[in-house]
Amino acid sequence: MLHRLESPDTALADLADIDIHPQAAALIDTLADCRHPRAGRLTVRLAESHDAEELAMLRGEVLNLLALSFGPAEAQRRLQAVQ
């Protein structure tokens, strides 16, 4: 049996239809030039999140992903700009 799996890239196209929390939108902006394979999935999760506790957890994931992609100093710089 074949299953259709939605690619994170196609899911990103649907973000225009979602009411995105302002904090989530700011975190999504920090990932704008990140080419890590997990960036698309994390962007979708951020866009769908409206709970403050979940956003705090996802912020940690954003920090980790930015550190992997650009180094810890750049990750901290980008997230400080969001606060």
mmCIF file of the N, C-alpha and C atoms, coordinates in Angstrom:
data_MODEL
# 
_entry.id   MODEL 
# 
loop_
_atom_site.group_PDB 
_atom_site.id 
_atom_site.type_symbol 
_atom_site.label_atom_id 
_atom_site.label_alt_id 
_atom_site.label_comp_id 
_atom_site.label_asym_id 
_atom_site.label_entity_id 
_atom_site.label_seq_id 
_atom_site.pdbx_PDB_ins_code 
_atom_site.Cartn_x 
_atom_site.Cartn_y 
_atom_site.Cartn_z 
_atom_site.occupancy 
_atom_site.B_iso_or_equiv 
_atom_site.pdbx_formal_charge 
_atom_site.auth_seq_id 
_atom_site.auth_comp_id 
_atom_site.auth_asym_id 
_atom_site.auth_atom_id 
_atom_site.pdbx_PDB_model_num 
ATOM 1   N N  . MET A 1 1  ? 0.843  -1.173 0.000  1.00 0.00 ? 1  MET A N  1 
ATOM 2   C CA . MET A 1 1  ? 0.000  0.000  0.000  1.00 0.00 ? 1  MET A CA 1 
ATOM 3   C C  . MET A 1 1  ? 0.892  1.241  0.000  1.00 0.00 ? 1  MET A C  1 
ATOM 4   N N  . LEU A 1 2  ? 0.573  2.182  -0.840 1.00 0.00 ? 2  LEU A N  1 
ATOM 5   C CA . LEU A 1 2  ? 1.332  3.419  -0.923 1.00 0.00 ? 2  LEU A CA 1 
ATOM 6   C C  . LEU A 1 2  ? 0.700  4.484  -0.041 1.00 0.00 ? 2  LEU A C  1 
ATOM 7   N N  . HIS A 1 3  ? 1.555  5.248  0.580  1.00 0.00 ? 3  HIS A N  1 
ATOM 8   C CA . HIS A 1 3  ? 1.100  6.356  1.420  1.00 0.00 ? 3  HIS A CA 1 
ATOM 9   C C  . HIS A 1 3  ? 1.662  7.648  0.857  1.00 0.00 ? 3  HIS A C  1 
ATOM 10  N N  . ARG A 1 4  ? 0.862  8.664  0.873  1.00 0.00 ? 4  ARG A N  1 
ATOM 11  C CA . ARG A 1 4  ? 1.317  9.971  0.415  1.00 0.00 ? 4  ARG A CA 1 
ATOM 12  C C  . ARG A 1 4  ? 1.787  10.758 1.629  1.00 0.00 ? 4  ARG A C  1 
ATOM 13  N N  . LEU A 1 5  ? 3.046  11.135 1.613  1.00 0.00 ? 5  LEU A N  1 
ATOM 14  C CA . LEU A 1 5  ? 3.606  11.934 2.688  1.00 0.00 ? 5  LEU A CA 1 
ATOM 15  C C  . LEU A 1 5  ? 3.816  13.348 2.179  1.00 0.00 ? 5  LEU A C  1 
ATOM 16  N N  . GLU A 1 6  ? 3.323  14.303 2.945  1.00 0.00 ? 6  GLU A N  1 
ATOM 17  C CA . GLU A 1 6  ? 3.471  15.696 2.544  1.00 0.00 ? 6  GLU A CA 1 
ATOM 18  C C  . GLU A 1 6  ? 4.874  16.173 2.880  1.00 0.00 ? 6  GLU A C  1 
ATOM 19  N N  . SER A 1 7  ? 5.530  16.731 1.911  1.00 0.00 ? 7  SER A N  1 
ATOM 20  C CA . SER A 1 7  ? 6.862  17.286 2.100  1.00 0.00 ? 7  SER A CA 1 
ATOM 21  C C  . SER A 1 7  ? 6.763  18.570 2.907  1.00 0.00 ? 7  SER A C  1 
ATOM 22  N N  . PRO A 1 8  ? 7.741  18.825 3.793  1.00 0.00 ? 8  PRO A N  1 
ATOM 23  C CA . PRO A 1 8  ? 7.726  20.098 4.519  1.00 0.00 ? 8  PRO A CA 1 
ATOM 24  C C  . PRO A 1 8  ? 7.751  21.296 3.578  1.00 0.00 ? 8  PRO A C  1 
ATOM 25  N N  . ASP A 1 9  ? 8.369  21.132 2.405  1.00 0.00 ? 9  ASP A N  1 
ATOM 26  C CA . ASP A 1 9  ? 8.419  22.238 1.446  1.00 0.00 ? 9  ASP A CA 1 
ATOM 27  C C  . ASP A 1 9  ? 7.032  22.582 0.919  1.00 0.00 ? 9  ASP A C  1 
ATOM 28  N N  . THR A 1 10 ? 6.203  21.574 0.658  1.00 0.00 ? 10 THR A N  1 
ATOM 29  C CA . THR A 1 10 ? 4.849  21.863 0.186  1.00 0.00 ? 10 THR A CA 1 
ATOM 30  C C  . THR A 1 10 ? 3.990  22.380 1.327  1.00 0.00 ? 10 THR A C  1 
ATOM 31  N N  . ALA A 1 11 ? 4.273  21.940 2.540  1.00 0.00 ? 11 ALA A N  1 
ATOM 32  C CA . ALA A 1 11 ? 3.527  22.434 3.698  1.00 0.00 ? 11 ALA A CA 1 
ATOM 33  C C  . ALA A 1 11 ? 3.824  23.914 3.939  1.00 0.00 ? 11 ALA A C  1 
ATOM 34  N N  . LEU A 1 12 ? 5.033  24.355 3.602  1.00 0.00 ? 12 LEU A N  1 
ATOM 35  C CA . LEU A 1 12 ? 5.384  25.765 3.774  1.00 0.00 ? 12 LEU A CA 1 
ATOM 36  C C  . LEU A 1 12 ? 4.528  26.667 2.899  1.00 0.00 ? 12 LEU A C  1 
ATOM 37  N N  . ALA A 1 13 ? 4.119  26.165 1.758  1.00 0.00 ? 13 ALA A N  1 
ATOM 38  C CA . ALA A 1 13 ? 3.284  26.960 0.860  1.00 0.00 ? 13 ALA A CA 1 
ATOM 39  C C  . ALA A 1 13 ? 1.916  27.240 1.471  1.00 0.00 ? 13 ALA A C  1 
ATOM 40  N N  . ASP A 1 14 ? 1.471  26.380 2.387  1.00 0.00 ? 14 ASP A N  1 
ATOM 41  C CA . ASP A 1 14 ? 0.167  26.538 3.022  1.00 0.00 ? 14 ASP A CA 1 
ATOM 42  C C  . ASP A 1 14 ? 0.196  27.501 4.213  1.00 0.00 ? 14 ASP A C  1 
ATOM 43  N N  . LEU A 1 15 ? 1.352  28.010 4.598  1.00 0.00 ? 15 LEU A N  1 
ATOM 44  C CA . LEU A 1 15 ? 1.457  28.868 5.779  1.00 0.00 ? 15 LEU A CA 1 
ATOM 45  C C  . LEU A 1 15 ? 0.731  30.194 5.615  1.00 0.00 ? 15 LEU A C  1 
ATOM 46  N N  . ALA A 1 16 ? 0.518  30.616 4.401  1.00 0.00 ? 16 ALA A N  1 
ATOM 47  C CA . ALA A 1 16 ? -0.168 31.891 4.178  1.00 0.00 ? 16 ALA A CA 1 
ATOM 48  C C  . ALA A 1 16 ? -1.606 31.850 4.682  1.00 0.00 ? 16 ALA A C  1 
ATOM 49  N N  . ASP A 1 17 ? -2.180 30.657 4.781  1.00 0.00 ? 17 ASP A N  1 
ATOM 50  C CA . ASP A 1 17 ? -3.564 30.507 5.213  1.00 0.00 ? 17 ASP A CA 1 
ATOM 51  C C  . ASP A 1 17 ? -3.708 30.371 6.728  1.00 0.00 ? 17 ASP A C  1 
ATOM 52  N N  . ILE A 1 18 ? -2.606 30.344 7.466  1.00 0.00 ? 18 ILE A N  1 
ATOM 53  C CA . ILE A 1 18 ? -2.629 30.099 8.908  1.00 0.00 ? 18 ILE A CA 1 
ATOM 54  C C  . ILE A 1 18 ? -2.436 31.415 9.661  1.00 0.00 ? 18 ILE A C  1 
ATOM 55  N N  . ASP A 1 19 ? -3.200 31.584 10.755 1.00 0.00 ? 19 ASP A N  1 
ATOM 56  C CA . ASP A 1 19 ? -3.021 32.731 11.641 1.00 0.00 ? 19 ASP A CA 1 
ATOM 57  C C  . ASP A 1 19 ? -1.846 32.402 12.563 1.00 0.00 ? 19 ASP A C  1 
ATOM 58  N N  . ILE A 1 20 ? -0.701 33.016 12.315 1.00 0.00 ? 20 ILE A N  1 
ATOM 59  C CA . ILE A 1 20 ? 0.527  32.680 13.034 1.00 0.00 ? 20 ILE A CA 1 
ATOM 60  C C  . ILE A 1 20 ? 0.715  33.616 14.227 1.00 0.00 ? 20 ILE A C  1 
ATOM 61  N N  . HIS A 1 21 ? 1.014  33.023 15.380 1.00 0.00 ? 21 HIS A N  1 
ATOM 62  C CA . HIS A 1 21 ? 1.303  33.768 16.606 1.00 0.00 ? 21 HIS A CA 1 
ATOM 63  C C  . HIS A 1 21 ? 2.504  34.690 16.337 1.00 0.00 ? 21 HIS A C  1 
ATOM 64  N N  . PRO A 1 22 ? 2.488  35.935 16.836 1.00 0.00 ? 22 PRO A N  1 
ATOM 65  C CA . PRO A 1 22 ? 3.589  36.872 16.566 1.00 0.00 ? 22 PRO A CA 1 
ATOM 66  C C  . PRO A 1 22 ? 4.970  36.354 16.989 1.00 0.00 ? 22 PRO A C  1 
ATOM 67  N N  . GLN A 1 23 ? 5.038  35.672 18.145 1.00 0.00 ? 23 GLN A N  1 
ATOM 68  C CA . GLN A 1 23 ? 6.321  35.126 18.592 1.00 0.00 ? 23 GLN A CA 1 
ATOM 69  C C  . GLN A 1 23 ? 6.782  34.015 17.650 1.00 0.00 ? 23 GLN A C  1 
ATOM 70  N N  . ALA A 1 24 ? 5.848  33.193 17.192 1.00 0.00 ? 24 ALA A N  1 
ATOM 71  C CA . ALA A 1 24 ? 6.190  32.130 16.249 1.00 0.00 ? 24 ALA A CA 1 
ATOM 72  C C  . ALA A 1 24 ? 6.677  32.725 14.935 1.00 0.00 ? 24 ALA A C  1 
ATOM 73  N N  . ALA A 1 25 ? 6.036  33.798 14.485 1.00 0.00 ? 25 ALA A N  1 
ATOM 74  C CA . ALA A 1 25 ? 6.451  34.456 13.239 1.00 0.00 ? 25 ALA A CA 1 
ATOM 75  C C  . ALA A 1 25 ? 7.876  34.994 13.356 1.00 0.00 ? 25 ALA A C  1 
ATOM 76  N N  . ALA A 1 26 ? 8.211  35.544 14.515 1.00 0.00 ? 26 ALA A N  1 
ATOM 77  C CA . ALA A 1 26 ? 9.567  36.056 14.722 1.00 0.00 ? 26 ALA A CA 1 
ATOM 78  C C  . ALA A 1 26 ? 10.588 34.920 14.698 1.00 0.00 ? 26 ALA A C  1 
ATOM 79  N N  . LEU A 1 27 ? 10.243 33.789 15.304 1.00 0.00 ? 27 LEU A N  1 
ATOM 80  C CA . LEU A 1 27 ? 11.149 32.635 15.283 1.00 0.00 ? 27 LEU A CA 1 
ATOM 81  C C  . LEU A 1 27 ? 11.289 32.076 13.872 1.00 0.00 ? 27 LEU A C  1 
ATOM 82  N N  . ILE A 1 28 ? 10.201 32.073 13.125 1.00 0.00 ? 28 ILE A N  1 
ATOM 83  C CA . ILE A 1 28 ? 10.249 31.614 11.731 1.00 0.00 ? 28 ILE A CA 1 
ATOM 84  C C  . ILE A 1 28 ? 11.192 32.504 10.927 1.00 0.00 ? 28 ILE A C  1 
ATOM 85  N N  . ASP A 1 29 ? 11.163 33.800 11.183 1.00 0.00 ? 29 ASP A N  1 
ATOM 86  C CA . ASP A 1 29 ? 12.055 34.729 10.476 1.00 0.00 ? 29 ASP A CA 1 
ATOM 87  C C  . ASP A 1 29 ? 13.528 34.421 10.741 1.00 0.00 ? 29 ASP A C  1 
ATOM 88  N N  . THR A 1 30 ? 13.848 33.955 11.959 1.00 0.00 ? 30 THR A N  1 
ATOM 89  C CA . THR A 1 30 ? 15.251 33.630 12.261 1.00 0.00 ? 30 THR A CA 1 
ATOM 90  C C  . THR A 1 30 ? 15.730 32.426 11.456 1.00 0.00 ? 30 THR A C  1 
ATOM 91  N N  . LEU A 1 31 ? 14.794 31.593 11.008 1.00 0.00 ? 31 LEU A N  1 
ATOM 92  C CA . LEU A 1 31 ? 15.139 30.400 10.225 1.00 0.00 ? 31 LEU A CA 1 
ATOM 93  C C  . LEU A 1 31 ? 15.095 30.643 8.719  1.00 0.00 ? 31 LEU A C  1 
ATOM 94  N N  . ALA A 1 32 ? 14.843 31.871 8.303  1.00 0.00 ? 32 ALA A N  1 
ATOM 95  C CA . ALA A 1 32 ? 14.588 32.169 6.889  1.00 0.00 ? 32 ALA A CA 1 
ATOM 96  C C  . ALA A 1 32 ? 15.690 31.682 5.953  1.00 0.00 ? 32 ALA A C  1 
ATOM 97  N N  . ASP A 1 33 ? 16.956 31.840 6.318  1.00 0.00 ? 33 ASP A N  1 
ATOM 98  C CA . ASP A 1 33 ? 18.040 31.421 5.426  1.00 0.00 ? 33 ASP A CA 1 
ATOM 99  C C  . ASP A 1 33 ? 18.706 30.118 5.868  1.00 0.00 ? 33 ASP A C  1 
ATOM 100 N N  . CYS A 1 34 ? 18.086 29.406 6.784  1.00 0.00 ? 34 CYS A N  1 
ATOM 101 C CA . CYS A 1 34 ? 18.611 28.128 7.259  1.00 0.00 ? 34 CYS A CA 1 
ATOM 102 C C  . CYS A 1 34 ? 18.259 27.028 6.260  1.00 0.00 ? 34 CYS A C  1 
ATOM 103 N N  . ARG A 1 35 ? 19.243 26.305 5.790  1.00 0.00 ? 35 ARG A N  1 
ATOM 104 C CA . ARG A 1 35 ? 19.036 25.253 4.788  1.00 0.00 ? 35 ARG A CA 1 
ATOM 105 C C  . ARG A 1 35 ? 19.090 23.848 5.385  1.00 0.00 ? 35 ARG A C  1 
ATOM 106 N N  . HIS A 1 36 ? 19.080 23.758 6.705  1.00 0.00 ? 36 HIS A N  1 
ATOM 107 C CA . HIS A 1 36 ? 19.104 22.454 7.370  1.00 0.00 ? 36 HIS A CA 1 
ATOM 108 C C  . HIS A 1 36 ? 17.838 21.685 7.008  1.00 0.00 ? 36 HIS A C  1 
ATOM 109 N N  . PRO A 1 37 ? 17.935 20.368 6.821  1.00 0.00 ? 37 PRO A N  1 
ATOM 110 C CA . PRO A 1 37 ? 16.745 19.575 6.451  1.00 0.00 ? 37 PRO A CA 1 
ATOM 111 C C  . PRO A 1 37 ? 15.582 19.687 7.440  1.00 0.00 ? 37 PRO A C  1 
ATOM 112 N N  . ARG A 1 38 ? 15.866 19.940 8.704  1.00 0.00 ? 38 ARG A N  1 
ATOM 113 C CA . ARG A 1 38 ? 14.800 20.036 9.710  1.00 0.00 ? 38 ARG A CA 1 
ATOM 114 C C  . ARG A 1 38 ? 14.133 21.406 9.743  1.00 0.00 ? 38 ARG A C  1 
ATOM 115 N N  . ALA A 1 39 ? 14.686 22.388 9.055  1.00 0.00 ? 39 ALA A N  1 
ATOM 116 C CA . ALA A 1 39 ? 14.165 23.759 9.126  1.00 0.00 ? 39 ALA A CA 1 
ATOM 117 C C  . ALA A 1 39 ? 12.727 23.858 8.624  1.00 0.00 ? 39 ALA A C  1 
ATOM 118 N N  . GLY A 1 40 ? 12.401 23.167 7.556  1.00 0.00 ? 40 GLY A N  1 
ATOM 119 C CA . GLY A 1 40 ? 11.041 23.217 7.013  1.00 0.00 ? 40 GLY A CA 1 
ATOM 120 C C  . GLY A 1 40 ? 10.017 22.645 7.973  1.00 0.00 ? 40 GLY A C  1 
ATOM 121 N N  . ARG A 1 41 ? 10.336 21.496 8.556  1.00 0.00 ? 41 ARG A N  1 
ATOM 122 C CA . ARG A 1 41 ? 9.410  20.872 9.522  1.00 0.00 ? 41 ARG A CA 1 
ATOM 123 C C  . ARG A 1 41 ? 9.244  21.743 10.756 1.00 0.00 ? 41 ARG A C  1 
ATOM 124 N N  . LEU A 1 42 ? 10.345 22.329 11.224 1.00 0.00 ? 42 LEU A N  1 
ATOM 125 C CA . LEU A 1 42 ? 10.278 23.186 12.406 1.00 0.00 ? 42 LEU A CA 1 
ATOM 126 C C  . LEU A 1 42 ? 9.464  24.449 12.118 1.00 0.00 ? 42 LEU A C  1 
ATOM 127 N N  . THR A 1 43 ? 9.592  24.982 10.928 1.00 0.00 ? 43 THR A N  1 
ATOM 128 C CA . THR A 1 43 ? 8.811  26.155 10.535 1.00 0.00 ? 43 THR A CA 1 
ATOM 129 C C  . THR A 1 43 ? 7.317  25.853 10.567 1.00 0.00 ? 43 THR A C  1 
ATOM 130 N N  . VAL A 1 44 ? 6.935  24.696 10.063 1.00 0.00 ? 44 VAL A N  1 
ATOM 131 C CA . VAL A 1 44 ? 5.520  24.303 10.072 1.00 0.00 ? 44 VAL A CA 1 
ATOM 132 C C  . VAL A 1 44 ? 5.031  24.136 11.505 1.00 0.00 ? 44 VAL A C  1 
ATOM 133 N N  . ARG A 1 45 ? 5.834  23.500 12.354 1.00 0.00 ? 45 ARG A N  1 
ATOM 134 C CA . ARG A 1 45 ? 5.440  23.323 13.759 1.00 0.00 ? 45 ARG A CA 1 
ATOM 135 C C  . ARG A 1 45 ? 5.276  24.673 14.454 1.00 0.00 ? 45 ARG A C  1 
ATOM 136 N N  . LEU A 1 46 ? 6.174  25.604 14.178 1.00 0.00 ? 46 LEU A N  1 
ATOM 137 C CA . LEU A 1 46 ? 6.062  26.946 14.760 1.00 0.00 ? 46 LEU A CA 1 
ATOM 138 C C  . LEU A 1 46 ? 4.788  27.636 14.296 1.00 0.00 ? 46 LEU A C  1 
ATOM 139 N N  . ALA A 1 47 ? 4.495  27.530 13.021 1.00 0.00 ? 47 ALA A N  1 
ATOM 140 C CA . ALA A 1 47 ? 3.311  28.192 12.459 1.00 0.00 ? 47 ALA A CA 1 
ATOM 141 C C  . ALA A 1 47 ? 2.022  27.656 13.061 1.00 0.00 ? 47 ALA A C  1 
ATOM 142 N N  . GLU A 1 48 ? 2.017  26.387 13.415 1.00 0.00 ? 48 GLU A N  1 
ATOM 143 C CA . GLU A 1 48 ? 0.810  25.761 13.959 1.00 0.00 ? 48 GLU A CA 1 
ATOM 144 C C  . GLU A 1 48 ? 0.702  25.903 15.469 1.00 0.00 ? 48 GLU A C  1 
ATOM 145 N N  . SER A 1 49 ? 1.726  26.416 16.121 1.00 0.00 ? 49 SER A N  1 
ATOM 146 C CA . SER A 1 49 ? 1.754  26.519 17.575 1.00 0.00 ? 49 SER A CA 1 
ATOM 147 C C  . SER A 1 49 ? 1.163  27.846 18.040 1.00 0.00 ? 49 SER A C  1 
ATOM 148 N N  . HIS A 1 50 ? 0.302  27.775 19.057 1.00 0.00 ? 50 HIS A N  1 
ATOM 149 C CA . HIS A 1 50 ? -0.282 28.980 19.653 1.00 0.00 ? 50 HIS A CA 1 
ATOM 150 C C  . HIS A 1 50 ? -0.145 28.969 21.174 1.00 0.00 ? 50 HIS A C  1 
ATOM 151 N N  . ASP A 1 51 ? 0.395  27.910 21.720 1.00 0.00 ? 51 ASP A N  1 
ATOM 152 C CA . ASP A 1 51 ? 0.548  27.752 23.160 1.00 0.00 ? 51 ASP A CA 1 
ATOM 153 C C  . ASP A 1 51 ? 1.919  28.293 23.592 1.00 0.00 ? 51 ASP A C  1 
ATOM 154 N N  . ALA A 1 52 ? 1.951  29.121 24.628 1.00 0.00 ? 52 ALA A N  1 
ATOM 155 C CA . ALA A 1 52 ? 3.200  29.738 25.087 1.00 0.00 ? 52 ALA A CA 1 
ATOM 156 C C  . ALA A 1 52 ? 4.223  28.695 25.522 1.00 0.00 ? 52 ALA A C  1 
ATOM 157 N N  . GLU A 1 53 ? 3.761  27.644 26.183 1.00 0.00 ? 53 GLU A N  1 
ATOM 158 C CA . GLU A 1 53 ? 4.676  26.594 26.638 1.00 0.00 ? 53 GLU A CA 1 
ATOM 159 C C  . GLU A 1 53 ? 5.298  25.858 25.449 1.00 0.00 ? 53 GLU A C  1 
ATOM 160 N N  . GLU A 1 54 ? 4.481  25.564 24.455 1.00 0.00 ? 54 GLU A N  1 
ATOM 161 C CA . GLU A 1 54 ? 4.998  24.886 23.264 1.00 0.00 ? 54 GLU A CA 1 
ATOM 162 C C  . GLU A 1 54 ? 5.961  25.794 22.498 1.00 0.00 ? 54 GLU A C  1 
ATOM 163 N N  . LEU A 1 55 ? 5.647  27.083 22.417 1.00 0.00 ? 55 LEU A N  1 
ATOM 164 C CA . LEU A 1 55 ? 6.544  28.024 21.742 1.00 0.00 ? 55 LEU A CA 1 
ATOM 165 C C  . LEU A 1 55 ? 7.891  28.111 22.459 1.00 0.00 ? 55 LEU A C  1 
ATOM 166 N N  . ALA A 1 56 ? 7.883  28.044 23.781 1.00 0.00 ? 56 ALA A N  1 
ATOM 167 C CA . ALA A 1 56 ? 9.135  28.065 24.540 1.00 0.00 ? 56 ALA A CA 1 
ATOM 168 C C  . ALA A 1 56 ? 9.972  26.831 24.218 1.00 0.00 ? 56 ALA A C  1 
ATOM 169 N N  . MET A 1 57 ? 9.324  25.669 24.119 1.00 0.00 ? 57 MET A N  1 
ATOM 170 C CA . MET A 1 57 ? 10.028 24.441 23.768 1.00 0.00 ? 57 MET A CA 1 
ATOM 171 C C  . MET A 1 57 ? 10.585 24.536 22.340 1.00 0.00 ? 57 MET A C  1 
ATOM 172 N N  . LEU A 1 58 ? 9.768  25.045 21.426 1.00 0.00 ? 58 LEU A N  1 
ATOM 173 C CA . LEU A 1 58 ? 10.202 25.170 20.037 1.00 0.00 ? 58 LEU A CA 1 
ATOM 174 C C  . LEU A 1 58 ? 11.324 26.194 19.891 1.00 0.00 ? 58 LEU A C  1 
ATOM 175 N N  . ARG A 1 59 ? 11.328 27.207 20.745 1.00 0.00 ? 59 ARG A N  1 
ATOM 176 C CA . ARG A 1 59 ? 12.423 28.187 20.735 1.00 0.00 ? 59 ARG A CA 1 
ATOM 177 C C  . ARG A 1 59 ? 13.755 27.488 21.008 1.00 0.00 ? 59 ARG A C  1 
ATOM 178 N N  . GLY A 1 60 ? 13.749 26.527 21.923 1.00 0.00 ? 60 GLY A N  1 
ATOM 179 C CA . GLY A 1 60 ? 14.952 25.736 22.192 1.00 0.00 ? 60 GLY A CA 1 
ATOM 180 C C  . GLY A 1 60 ? 15.386 24.943 20.970 1.00 0.00 ? 60 GLY A C  1 
ATOM 181 N N  . GLU A 1 61 ? 14.422 24.408 20.234 1.00 0.00 ? 61 GLU A N  1 
ATOM 182 C CA . GLU A 1 61 ? 14.744 23.676 19.013 1.00 0.00 ? 61 GLU A CA 1 
ATOM 183 C C  . GLU A 1 61 ? 15.296 24.610 17.939 1.00 0.00 ? 61 GLU A C  1 
ATOM 184 N N  . VAL A 1 62 ? 14.744 25.830 17.865 1.00 0.00 ? 62 VAL A N  1 
ATOM 185 C CA . VAL A 1 62 ? 15.259 26.821 16.916 1.00 0.00 ? 62 VAL A CA 1 
ATOM 186 C C  . VAL A 1 62 ? 16.712 27.144 17.264 1.00 0.00 ? 62 VAL A C  1 
ATOM 187 N N  . LEU A 1 63 ? 16.998 27.364 18.549 1.00 0.00 ? 63 LEU A N  1 
ATOM 188 C CA . LEU A 1 63 ? 18.362 27.648 18.989 1.00 0.00 ? 63 LEU A CA 1 
ATOM 189 C C  . LEU A 1 63 ? 19.303 26.519 18.582 1.00 0.00 ? 63 LEU A C  1 
ATOM 190 N N  . ASN A 1 64 ? 18.897 25.286 18.821 1.00 0.00 ? 64 ASN A N  1 
ATOM 191 C CA . ASN A 1 64 ? 19.718 24.131 18.474 1.00 0.00 ? 64 ASN A CA 1 
ATOM 192 C C  . ASN A 1 64 ? 19.973 24.067 16.973 1.00 0.00 ? 64 ASN A C  1 
ATOM 193 N N  . LEU A 1 65 ? 18.942 24.252 16.188 1.00 0.00 ? 65 LEU A N  1 
ATOM 194 C CA . LEU A 1 65 ? 19.071 24.172 14.735 1.00 0.00 ? 65 LEU A CA 1 
ATOM 195 C C  . LEU A 1 65 ? 19.949 25.305 14.192 1.00 0.00 ? 65 LEU A C  1 
ATOM 196 N N  . LEU A 1 66 ? 19.778 26.503 14.732 1.00 0.00 ? 66 LEU A N  1 
ATOM 197 C CA . LEU A 1 66 ? 20.624 27.622 14.309 1.00 0.00 ? 66 LEU A CA 1 
ATOM 198 C C  . LEU A 1 66 ? 22.081 27.390 14.702 1.00 0.00 ? 66 LEU A C  1 
ATOM 199 N N  . ALA A 1 67 ? 22.304 26.827 15.884 1.00 0.00 ? 67 ALA A N  1 
ATOM 200 C CA . ALA A 1 67 ? 23.674 26.537 16.324 1.00 0.00 ? 67 ALA A CA 1 
ATOM 201 C C  . ALA A 1 67 ? 24.324 25.489 15.422 1.00 0.00 ? 67 ALA A C  1 
ATOM 202 N N  . LEU A 1 68 ? 23.558 24.483 15.027 1.00 0.00 ? 68 LEU A N  1 
ATOM 203 C CA . LEU A 1 68 ? 24.090 23.471 14.107 1.00 0.00 ? 68 LEU A CA 1 
ATOM 204 C C  . LEU A 1 68 ? 24.429 24.077 12.752 1.00 0.00 ? 68 LEU A C  1 
ATOM 205 N N  . SER A 1 69 ? 23.614 25.005 12.301 1.00 0.00 ? 69 SER A N  1 
ATOM 206 C CA . SER A 1 69 ? 23.775 25.574 10.963 1.00 0.00 ? 69 SER A CA 1 
ATOM 207 C C  . SER A 1 69 ? 24.779 26.722 10.896 1.00 0.00 ? 69 SER A C  1 
ATOM 208 N N  . PHE A 1 70 ? 24.783 27.583 11.922 1.00 0.00 ? 70 PHE A N  1 
ATOM 209 C CA . PHE A 1 70 ? 25.574 28.815 11.847 1.00 0.00 ? 70 PHE A CA 1 
ATOM 210 C C  . PHE A 1 70 ? 26.563 28.992 12.997 1.00 0.00 ? 70 PHE A C  1 
ATOM 211 N N  . GLY A 1 71 ? 26.527 28.115 13.982 1.00 0.00 ? 71 GLY A N  1 
ATOM 212 C CA . GLY A 1 71 ? 27.392 28.240 15.150 1.00 0.00 ? 71 GLY A CA 1 
ATOM 213 C C  . GLY A 1 71 ? 26.645 28.863 16.315 1.00 0.00 ? 71 GLY A C  1 
ATOM 214 N N  . PRO A 1 72 ? 27.120 28.585 17.542 1.00 0.00 ? 72 PRO A N  1 
ATOM 215 C CA . PRO A 1 72 ? 26.418 29.055 18.742 1.00 0.00 ? 72 PRO A CA 1 
ATOM 216 C C  . PRO A 1 72 ? 26.333 30.576 18.868 1.00 0.00 ? 72 PRO A C  1 
ATOM 217 N N  . ALA A 1 73 ? 27.379 31.287 18.488 1.00 0.00 ? 73 ALA A N  1 
ATOM 218 C CA . ALA A 1 73 ? 27.355 32.750 18.629 1.00 0.00 ? 73 ALA A CA 1 
ATOM 219 C C  . ALA A 1 73 ? 26.290 33.374 17.726 1.00 0.00 ? 73 ALA A C  1 
ATOM 220 N N  . GLU A 1 74 ? 26.213 32.917 16.488 1.00 0.00 ? 74 GLU A N  1 
ATOM 221 C CA . GLU A 1 74 ? 25.208 33.445 15.561 1.00 0.00 ? 74 GLU A CA 1 
ATOM 222 C C  . GLU A 1 74 ? 23.801 33.055 16.009 1.00 0.00 ? 74 GLU A C  1 
ATOM 223 N N  . ALA A 1 75 ? 23.650 31.850 16.537 1.00 0.00 ? 75 ALA A N  1 
ATOM 224 C CA . ALA A 1 75 ? 22.342 31.411 17.033 1.00 0.00 ? 75 ALA A CA 1 
ATOM 225 C C  . ALA A 1 75 ? 21.872 32.321 18.164 1.00 0.00 ? 75 ALA A C  1 
ATOM 226 N N  . GLN A 1 76 ? 22.756 32.613 19.108 1.00 0.00 ? 76 GLN A N  1 
ATOM 227 C CA . GLN A 1 76 ? 22.408 33.504 20.219 1.00 0.00 ? 76 GLN A CA 1 
ATOM 228 C C  . GLN A 1 76 ? 22.081 34.907 19.716 1.00 0.00 ? 76 GLN A C  1 
ATOM 229 N N  . ARG A 1 77 ? 22.859 35.409 18.761 1.00 0.00 ? 77 ARG A N  1 
ATOM 230 C CA . ARG A 1 77 ? 22.625 36.746 18.220 1.00 0.00 ? 77 ARG A CA 1 
ATOM 231 C C  . ARG A 1 77 ? 21.244 36.843 17.579 1.00 0.00 ? 77 ARG A C  1 
ATOM 232 N N  . ARG A 1 78 ? 20.886 35.829 16.804 1.00 0.00 ? 78 ARG A N  1 
ATOM 233 C CA . ARG A 1 78 ? 19.584 35.849 16.124 1.00 0.00 ? 78 ARG A CA 1 
ATOM 234 C C  . ARG A 1 78 ? 18.431 35.784 17.117 1.00 0.00 ? 78 ARG A C  1 
ATOM 235 N N  . LEU A 1 79 ? 18.571 34.959 18.141 1.00 0.00 ? 79 LEU A N  1 
ATOM 236 C CA . LEU A 1 79 ? 17.475 34.832 19.105 1.00 0.00 ? 79 LEU A CA 1 
ATOM 237 C C  . LEU A 1 79 ? 17.385 36.039 20.034 1.00 0.00 ? 79 LEU A C  1 
ATOM 238 N N  . GLN A 1 80 ? 18.493 36.704 20.312 1.00 0.00 ? 80 GLN A N  1 
ATOM 239 C CA . GLN A 1 80 ? 18.434 37.921 21.127 1.00 0.00 ? 80 GLN A CA 1 
ATOM 240 C C  . GLN A 1 80 ? 17.672 39.017 20.400 1.00 0.00 ? 80 GLN A C  1 
ATOM 241 N N  . ALA A 1 81 ? 17.776 39.035 19.096 1.00 0.00 ? 81 ALA A N  1 
ATOM 242 C CA . ALA A 1 81 ? 17.056 40.035 18.305 1.00 0.00 ? 81 ALA A CA 1 
ATOM 243 C C  . ALA A 1 81 ? 15.544 39.808 18.350 1.00 0.00 ? 81 ALA A C  1 
ATOM 244 N N  . VAL A 1 82 ? 15.130 38.584 18.635 1.00 0.00 ? 82 VAL A N  1 
ATOM 245 C CA . VAL A 1 82 ? 13.705 38.238 18.677 1.00 0.00 ? 82 VAL A CA 1 
ATOM 246 C C  . VAL A 1 82 ? 13.067 38.693 19.983 1.00 0.00 ? 82 VAL A C  1 
ATOM 247 N N  . GLN A 1 83 ? 13.822 38.739 21.063 1.00 0.00 ? 83 GLN A N  1 
ATOM 248 C CA . GLN A 1 83 ? 13.253 39.057 22.373 1.00 0.00 ? 83 GLN A CA 1 
ATOM 249 C C  . GLN A 1 83 ? 12.752 40.426 22.464 1.00 0.00 ? 83 GLN A C  1 
# 
